[in-house]
Amino acid sequence: MRATSLVSIIFLTLLYGCSILTGGRDPEGWALRHMMLADSLEHASMFRQASMEYLIVAQHYKGTSYYPRAVMKLAYLNMNPLNPARSDSTALSWITVYLSLPLTNEEVENARMYYTLLQRIRFIQTDIDRQTFVADSLQAAFKRQATDSSALSRRIQELEVDLKQATDELAKLKEVDVRLSKARGKK
């Protein structure tokens, strides 16, 4: 499959190069060439390069019949989870552009569905980020408390040892005092 995609990319590149040499000025033809190349690149999972080709059509060939498809393809590529350069915010902006175009009811409905899904994803991602921050804060607080707790446990053990020593010394002093009192009482 990769070899077939590579062959089609080379063919389209040659076709593109030949059209430059012939000096073709037809915007529909140029837009078609970019769209064909972008479709081949997308099929070969070369999403970044495909996005660049769709972007060329979206920026330079707005008056062609390929413009709406290029805009929607840019949105789709930026939503594609297989695309390492995916960007929900970029996808949202391209869907917004797409929704501003004259579309059929079905196209509007599909675009709105994607728009709603992307908004929902952004909301969920924001919530996940917030929960991650809270979890990290709680974990840091727990570690501090665990450290404080172990330090307090060690201090309590030290104080218990000191208390036992003081109690033993007090018992010895009391014993000495009792002997002294008995010794004085005998005199």
C-alpha positions as CSV (number, residue, x, y, z in Angstrom):
1,M,0.0,0.0,0.0
2,R,2.9,2.4,0.8
3,A,4.5,1.7,-2.5
4,T,1.3,2.4,-4.4
5,S,0.9,5.7,-2.5
6,L,4.5,6.6,-3.2
7,V,4.0,5.9,-6.9
8,S,0.8,8.1,-7.0
9,I,2.6,10.9,-5.2
10,I,5.5,10.8,-7.7
11,F,3.0,10.7,-10.6
12,L,1.2,13.7,-9.2
13,T,4.4,15.5,-8.5
14,L,5.5,15.0,-12.1
15,L,2.0,16.1,-13.3
16,Y,2.4,19.2,-11.1
17,G,5.9,19.9,-12.4
18,C,4.8,19.5,-16.0
19,S,1.9,21.9,-15.5
20,I,4.3,24.5,-14.2
21,L,6.4,24.2,-17.3
22,T,3.4,24.6,-19.6
23,G,2.4,27.7,-17.7
24,G,-1.2,26.7,-17.0
25,R,-3.1,29.5,-15.4
26,D,-6.5,27.8,-14.8
27,P,-7.3,28.1,-11.1
28,E,-9.7,25.1,-11.2
29,G,-6.9,23.0,-12.7
30,W,-4.4,24.1,-10.2
31,A,-6.8,23.5,-7.3
32,L,-7.5,20.1,-8.7
33,R,-3.8,19.2,-8.8
34,H,-3.3,20.3,-5.2
35,M,-6.4,18.4,-4.1
36,M,-5.3,15.2,-5.9
37,L,-1.8,15.5,-4.4
38,A,-3.3,16.2,-0.9
39,D,-5.6,13.2,-1.3
40,S,-2.7,11.0,-2.2
41,L,-0.6,12.3,0.7
42,E,-3.5,11.8,3.1
43,H,-4.0,8.2,1.8
44,A,-0.3,7.6,2.5
45,S,-0.8,8.9,6.1
46,M,1.4,11.9,5.3
47,F,-0.9,14.2,7.1
48,R,1.3,17.2,7.5
49,Q,2.1,17.4,3.8
50,A,-1.6,16.7,2.9
51,S,-2.6,19.6,5.2
52,M,-0.2,21.9,3.4
53,E,-1.7,21.0,0.0
54,Y,-5.3,21.6,1.3
55,L,-4.1,24.8,2.9
56,I,-2.8,26.0,-0.5
57,V,-6.2,25.5,-2.0
58,A,-8.0,27.1,1.0
59,Q,-5.7,30.2,0.9
60,H,-5.1,30.7,-2.9
61,Y,-8.1,29.1,-4.7
62,K,-11.1,30.4,-2.7
63,G,-13.1,31.0,-5.9
64,T,-12.8,27.4,-7.1
65,S,-15.2,24.5,-6.6
66,Y,-12.6,22.8,-4.5
67,Y,-12.4,25.4,-1.8
68,P,-15.2,24.0,0.5
69,R,-13.8,20.5,0.3
70,A,-10.3,21.7,1.1
71,V,-11.6,23.7,4.1
72,M,-13.5,20.6,5.4
73,K,-10.5,18.4,4.8
74,L,-8.3,20.7,6.8
75,A,-10.8,20.4,9.7
76,Y,-10.9,16.6,9.4
77,L,-7.1,16.3,9.3
78,N,-6.8,18.4,12.4
79,M,-9.3,16.2,14.2
80,N,-7.7,12.9,13.0
81,P,-6.3,11.1,16.0
82,L,-3.7,9.4,13.8
83,N,-2.3,12.8,12.9
84,P,0.6,13.6,15.2
85,A,0.1,17.3,14.5
86,R,-3.6,17.2,15.3
87,S,-5.1,20.4,16.8
88,D,-8.7,20.7,18.0
89,S,-8.6,24.4,18.0
90,T,-7.4,24.6,14.4
91,A,-10.0,22.0,13.4
92,L,-12.7,24.2,15.1
93,S,-11.5,27.3,13.2
94,W,-11.7,25.5,9.9
95,I,-15.1,24.1,10.7
96,T,-16.3,27.6,11.5
97,V,-15.0,28.7,8.1
98,Y,-16.8,25.8,6.5
99,L,-20.0,26.6,8.2
100,S,-19.9,30.1,6.8
101,L,-20.0,28.7,3.3
102,P,-23.2,27.9,1.3
103,L,-23.8,24.3,2.2
104,T,-26.5,21.7,1.9
105,N,-28.6,20.8,5.0
106,E,-26.7,17.5,5.3
107,E,-23.3,19.2,5.1
108,V,-24.4,21.8,7.7
109,E,-25.7,19.0,10.0
110,N,-22.5,17.0,9.7
111,A,-20.3,20.0,10.3
112,R,-22.3,21.1,13.3
113,M,-22.0,17.6,14.7
114,Y,-18.2,17.8,14.4
115,Y,-18.2,21.3,15.8
116,T,-20.2,20.1,18.8
117,L,-18.0,17.1,19.3
118,L,-14.9,19.2,19.2
119,Q,-16.4,21.7,21.7
120,R,-17.2,18.7,24.0
121,I,-13.7,17.3,23.6
122,R,-12.3,20.8,24.6
123,F,-14.6,20.9,27.6
124,I,-13.6,17.4,28.7
125,Q,-9.9,18.1,28.1
126,T,-10.1,21.3,30.2
127,D,-11.9,19.2,32.9
128,I,-9.2,16.5,32.7
129,D,-6.5,19.1,33.0
130,R,-8.2,20.7,36.0
131,Q,-8.6,17.3,37.7
132,T,-5.0,16.4,36.9
133,F,-3.9,19.6,38.6
134,V,-6.1,18.9,41.7
135,A,-4.8,15.3,41.8
136,D,-1.2,16.5,41.5
137,S,-1.8,19.0,44.3
138,L,-3.4,16.4,46.5
139,Q,-0.5,14.0,45.9
140,A,2.0,16.7,46.8
141,A,0.0,17.5,50.0
142,F,-0.1,13.8,50.8
143,K,3.6,13.4,50.4
144,R,4.2,16.5,52.6
145,Q,1.8,15.1,55.2
146,A,3.5,11.6,55.0
147,T,6.9,13.2,55.5
148,D,5.6,15.4,58.4
149,S,3.9,12.3,59.9
150,S,7.0,10.2,59.8
151,A,9.0,13.1,61.2
152,L,6.5,13.4,64.0
153,S,6.5,9.6,64.6
154,R,10.3,9.7,65.0
155,R,10.0,12.7,67.3
156,I,7.4,10.9,69.4
157,Q,9.7,7.9,69.7
158,E,12.6,10.1,70.7
159,L,10.4,11.8,73.3
160,E,9.2,8.4,74.6
161,V,12.9,7.4,75.0
162,D,13.6,10.7,76.8
163,L,10.5,10.2,79.0
164,K,11.6,6.7,79.9
165,Q,15.1,7.9,80.8
166,A,13.7,10.8,82.8
167,T,11.3,8.4,84.6
168,D,14.1,6.0,85.4
169,E,16.3,8.9,86.7
170,L,13.3,10.2,88.7
171,A,12.8,6.8,90.2
172,K,16.5,6.6,91.1
173,L,16.3,10.1,92.6
174,K,13.2,9.1,94.6
175,E,15.0,6.0,95.8
176,V,18.0,8.1,96.9
177,D,15.6,10.6,98.5
178,V,13.8,7.8,100.4
179,R,17.1,6.4,101.6
180,L,18.3,9.9,102.7
181,S,15.0,10.4,104.5
182,K,15.4,7.1,106.3
183,A,19.0,7.8,107.1
184,R,18.0,11.2,108.6
185,G,15.1,9.6,110.5
186,K,17.5,7.1,112.2
187,K,19.7,9.9,113.5
